[in-house]
């Protein structure tokens, strides 16, 4: 598995490539069932089905600032339509607003 610098994370996520960051705190792998998972400090942050192009789960509860920054980077790296569908499952809430802000854009529909 490739050991990469943190600035390379987005390009690996966009291609759903496995990686370990330079200090081993962030890992990404794809299971035999097509689930691309990103783990940060032993916490599963993302599960993405690369076969159906859907976010299966995303850490959206209380998380550290460092992990929150990673979640934003992940959201911006995933296909926009998958992120739009996932955010559409949320009713208006502080969590949805926070996740939308992580995209660094304002969307009227959210």
C-alpha positions in Angstrom: 0.0 0.0 0.0 1.3 3.4 -0.9 2.5 5.7 1.9 1.7 9.2 0.9 2.0 12.8 2.1 -1.2 14.4 3.4 -1.4 16.8 0.5 -1.8 13.7 -1.8 -4.9 12.3 0.0 -7.5 14.0 -2.2 -6.1 12.6 -5.4 -6.0 9.1 -4.0 -9.6 9.4 -2.7 -10.8 10.7 -6.1 -9.4 7.5 -7.7 -10.5 5.2 -4.8 -6.9 4.1 -4.3 -5.7 2.5 -1.1 -3.1 4.5 0.9 -1.6 5.1 4.3 -0.6 8.7 5.2 3.0 9.5 6.1 2.5 8.9 9.9 0.1 6.0 9.6 -2.9 7.8 11.2 -5.1 7.7 8.0 -5.6 4.6 5.9 -7.9 3.7 3.0 -8.7 0.3 1.6 -11.3 -1.3 -0.7 -12.9 -4.5 0.5 -13.8 -7.5 -1.6 -17.4 -6.3 -1.6 -16.5 -2.9 -3.2 -16.6 -0.8 0.0 -13.9 1.9 0.0 -13.2 2.7 3.7 -11.2 5.5 5.2 -10.0 5.2 8.8 -8.5 7.9 11.0 -7.1 7.0 14.4 -9.0 3.7 14.4 -12.3 5.4 13.6 -14.1 4.6 10.4 -14.7 8.0 8.8 -16.1 6.9 5.4 -17.6 3.8 3.8 -18.3 4.4 0.1 -19.7 1.7 -2.2 -17.7 2.1 -5.4 -20.1 -0.2 -7.3 -23.2 1.9 -6.6 -21.4 5.2 -6.1 -23.1 5.8 -2.8 -21.8 7.0 0.6 -22.7 4.1 2.9 -21.6 5.9 6.1 -19.8 9.1 7.1 -18.7 10.1 10.6 -21.0 13.0 11.2 -21.2 13.1 15.0 -18.9 14.9 17.3 -15.3 14.7 15.9 -12.1 16.5 16.5 -11.1 19.5 14.4 -8.4 17.4 12.7 -10.9 14.7 11.8 -13.4 17.4 10.7 -10.9 18.8 8.3 -10.4 15.3 6.9 -14.1 14.8 6.5 -14.2 18.1 4.5 -11.4 16.9 2.3 -13.2 13.6 1.7 -16.5 15.2 0.8 -14.8 17.5 -1.7 -12.9 14.5 -3.2 -16.0 12.3 -3.8 -18.2 12.5 -6.8 -20.5 15.5 -6.4 -23.7 13.6 -7.2 -22.9 11.0 -4.5 -22.4 13.8 -1.9 -25.6 15.6 -3.1 -27.6 12.3 -2.7 -26.1 11.7 0.8 -26.8 15.2 2.0 -30.3 15.0 0.6 -31.0 12.2 3.2 -30.6 14.8 6.0 -33.4 17.0 7.1 -32.4 20.6 7.8 -30.2 20.4 10.9 -27.0 21.7 12.3 -25.2 18.5 11.1 -26.4 19.0 7.6 -25.3 22.7 7.7 -21.9 21.7 9.1 -21.3 19.0 6.4 -22.5 21.4 3.7 -20.1 24.1 4.9 -17.3 21.6 4.7 -17.8 21.7 0.9 -16.7 25.4 1.0 -19.7 26.4 -1.2 -23.2 27.5 -0.5 -25.9 25.5 -2.1 -29.4 27.0 -2.1 -31.1 23.5 -1.9 -29.4 22.7 1.4 
